Amino acid sequence: RTLQTRQAELLSKLESETKDKKELAEKTSELQSKLDKESLTKRKQLANTQEIRREQLVAEHKEQMKIIDQNYLKRIKDFEVSAQREIDLLDRQIQELEDLQLQQNKDLPDDAKSE
């Protein structure tokens, strides 16, 4: 009877150990699954964060380029205004010289005009 009792105890112990190993394997599998899900979630969050940052950088770059473009357009406009002022000044000077030439021609005697 002690042999049978001993065998029953060993069988019970083996069944218990097997059950513990199965539970351990299940728990390990569950934990690994959770870790994999968390890792995937973190990678997605990181990717989203990086995408948002990239979009922010692109927007900032576009804004900077817009400011640069506005600056260049202002410079071009200022140059055009300045150039137009110079043209107007030169036109007035030419007109004054032409008027002066006409006035001098009027003041000359008629016989000097024909020469």
Phi, psi and chi 1 to 4 in degrees:
 res  aa     phi    psi   chi1   chi2   chi3   chi4
   1 ARG       -  -35.1  -81.9 -161.5  169.1 -160.7
   2 THR   -66.0  -33.7   55.1      -      -      -
   3 LEU   -65.7  -43.3 -175.1   55.9      -      -
   4 GLN   -66.7  -38.4  -73.5  176.8  -15.8      -
   5 THR   -65.1  -44.4  -54.4      -      -      -
   6 ARG   -61.6  -43.8 -179.4   77.8  177.2  135.2
   7 GLN   -63.1  -41.5  -76.3  178.2  -19.2      -
   8 ALA   -63.8  -41.3      -      -      -      -
   9 GLU   -63.9  -44.5  -72.3  174.1   -3.3      -
  10 LEU   -63.5  -41.8  -75.5  174.2      -      -
  11 LEU   -62.8  -43.9 -178.3   59.5      -      -
  12 SER   -62.6  -42.9  174.8      -      -      -
  13 LYS   -63.9  -43.3 -175.4  178.1  177.4 -177.3
  14 LEU   -63.5  -42.6  -76.1  173.7      -      -
  15 GLU   -62.9  -41.1  -73.9  173.6   -9.6      -
  16 SER   -64.8  -45.0  175.7      -      -      -
  17 GLU   -63.9  -41.1  -73.2  177.4    3.3      -
  18 THR   -63.4  -43.5  -57.6      -      -      -
  19 LYS   -61.8  -43.2 -177.8  178.7  175.3 -174.8
  20 ASP   -62.1  -40.8  -71.9  -14.4      -      -
  21 LYS   -66.7  -39.7  -74.3 -178.4 -177.4  178.1
  22 LYS   -64.4  -43.5  -76.2 -178.9 -176.8  177.7
  23 GLU   -63.0  -41.8  -73.3  177.4    3.4      -
  24 LEU   -62.1  -43.5  179.2   61.4      -      -
  25 ALA   -63.8  -41.4      -      -      -      -
  26 GLU   -64.3  -45.0  -73.1  173.1    4.7      -
  27 LYS   -63.5  -42.3  -67.7  -72.3 -176.4 -171.7
  28 THR   -61.7  -43.9  -58.4      -      -      -
  29 SER   -63.2  -43.6  177.6      -      -      -
  30 GLU   -62.3  -45.4  -72.4  174.0   13.4      -
  31 LEU   -62.4  -42.7  -75.2  174.0      -      -
  32 GLN   -62.4  -41.1 -172.8   61.2   48.1      -
  33 SER   -62.4  -44.2  177.9      -      -      -
  34 LYS   -62.3  -43.9  -76.5 -178.0 -178.2  179.3
  35 LEU   -61.6  -41.9  -73.6  173.0      -      -
  36 ASP   -62.5  -43.1  -69.9  -14.6      -      -
  37 LYS   -64.7  -43.9  -74.1  178.6 -175.7  176.6
  38 GLU   -63.5  -41.3  -75.1 -178.3   28.6      -
  39 SER   -62.8  -44.4  176.4      -      -      -
  40 LEU   -63.3  -43.2 -179.4   61.2      -      -
  41 THR   -60.9  -45.2  -59.5      -      -      -
  42 LYS   -63.7  -40.5  -66.6  -68.3 -178.6 -173.4
  43 ARG   -64.4  -40.0  -75.9 -163.7  -55.8  -95.8
  44 LYS   -65.0  -42.7  -76.0 -178.6 -179.5  178.2
  45 GLN   -62.1  -43.0  -72.7  174.4  -16.2      -
  46 LEU   -63.1  -44.2  178.9   60.4      -      -
  47 ALA   -62.0  -42.3      -      -      -      -
  48 ASN   -64.2  -42.9  -72.8  -20.2      -      -
  49 THR   -61.9  -43.5  -59.5      -      -      -
  50 GLN   -64.7  -39.2  -71.9  173.9  -25.0      -
  51 GLU   -65.8  -42.9  179.7   63.3   19.1      -
  52 ILE   -61.9  -44.1  -70.9  168.1      -      -
  53 ARG   -63.3  -40.9 -176.6   62.2 -173.7  137.9
  54 ARG   -62.1  -43.6 -172.7 -170.5   68.8   77.3
  55 GLU   -63.2  -38.3  -71.4  172.7    0.2      -
  56 GLN   -63.5  -43.7  -72.8  172.8  -21.7      -
  57 LEU   -63.4  -41.1  -71.6  173.2      -      -
  58 VAL   -62.8  -44.2  167.4      -      -      -
  59 ALA   -62.9  -42.6      -      -      -      -
  60 GLU   -62.7  -42.0  -71.6  170.8    8.8      -
  61 HIS   -63.4  -43.7  178.1   72.7      -      -
  62 LYS   -61.0  -41.7  -75.8 -178.5 -179.5  179.4
  63 GLU   -64.1  -42.5 -171.5   62.4   29.8      -
  64 GLN   -62.6  -42.3  -70.6  171.2   -9.3      -
  65 MET   -65.2  -36.4  -66.8  -52.5  -66.3      -
  66 LYS   -62.6  -43.6 -177.2  178.2  174.8 -177.0
  67 ILE   -64.0  -42.7  -69.2  168.5      -      -
  68 ILE   -62.3  -44.1  -70.8  170.0      -      -
  69 ASP   -60.4  -44.1  -72.6  -12.5      -      -
  70 GLN   -61.8  -39.4  -71.1  171.8  -15.1      -
  71 ASN   -63.5  -45.4 -167.9   11.5      -      -
  72 TYR   -64.2  -40.8  -82.2  122.9      -      -
  73 LEU   -62.7  -39.8  -71.3  173.7      -      -
  74 LYS   -63.7  -43.0 -176.2 -177.6 -179.7  -46.3
  75 ARG   -61.5  -43.0  -76.6 -177.1  173.9 -179.6
  76 ILE   -62.9  -44.4  -70.7  169.3      -      -
  77 LYS   -62.5  -44.7 -176.0  176.4  180.0 -179.3
  78 ASP   -60.1  -40.9  -70.1  -13.1      -      -
  79 PHE   -64.5  -42.7  175.8   77.2      -      -
  80 GLU   -63.3  -41.7  -72.0  174.0  -12.5      -
  81 VAL   -63.3  -45.2  167.2      -      -      -
  82 SER   -63.0  -43.9  177.5      -      -      -
  83 ALA   -63.9  -39.9      -      -      -      -
  84 GLN   -65.3  -38.1 -171.9   60.5   48.1      -
  85 ARG   -61.6  -43.6  -77.5 -173.1 -166.3  139.4
  86 GLU   -62.5  -43.1  -73.1  -66.8  -40.5      -
  87 ILE   -61.9  -45.8  -70.1  169.8      -      -
  88 ASP   -61.8  -42.4  -68.1  -15.3      -      -
  89 LEU   -61.4  -46.4  176.6   63.7      -      -
  90 LEU   -63.7  -40.7  -69.4  172.4      -      -
  91 ASP   -60.5  -42.8  -77.3  -16.3      -      -
  92 ARG   -64.0  -42.3  -79.1 -165.7  -54.6  -85.9
  93 GLN   -63.8  -41.3  -70.3  174.8  -14.9      -
  94 ILE   -63.5  -44.2  -70.0  169.5      -      -
  95 GLN   -62.6  -41.5 -172.8   62.6   45.7      -
  96 GLU   -62.9  -41.6  -72.7  172.1    5.1      -
  97 LEU   -64.8  -41.5  -71.5  172.4      -      -
  98 GLU   -64.6  -42.4  -72.2  174.2  -11.2      -
  99 ASP   -63.0  -42.6  -69.9  -13.3      -      -
 100 LEU   -61.9  -41.1 -177.2   62.1      -      -
 101 GLN   -63.6  -42.7 -176.9   69.7   35.9      -
 102 LEU   -63.9  -42.1  -77.0  173.1      -      -
 103 GLN   -63.1  -41.9 -173.2   62.9   37.0      -
 104 GLN   -65.1  -38.8  -72.6  175.3  -10.1      -
 105 ASN   -65.9  -33.7  -77.0  -16.7      -      -
 106 LYS   -69.6  -35.6  -76.2 -176.8 -178.6  178.4
 107 ASP   -75.5  -18.3  -67.7  -18.3      -      -
 108 LEU   -73.6  149.3  -72.0  176.8      -      -
 109 PRO   -64.7  158.2   -5.9    8.5      -      -
 110 ASP   -60.9  -36.5  -72.0  -22.5      -      -
 111 ASP   -72.2  -25.7   57.4  -19.7      -      -
 112 ALA   -77.6  -27.1      -      -      -      -
 113 LYS   -68.0  -34.7  -70.7  180.0 -173.8  175.2
 114 SER   -75.4  -19.4   59.9      -      -      -
 115 GLU   -77.4      -  -69.0  177.5   10.4      -
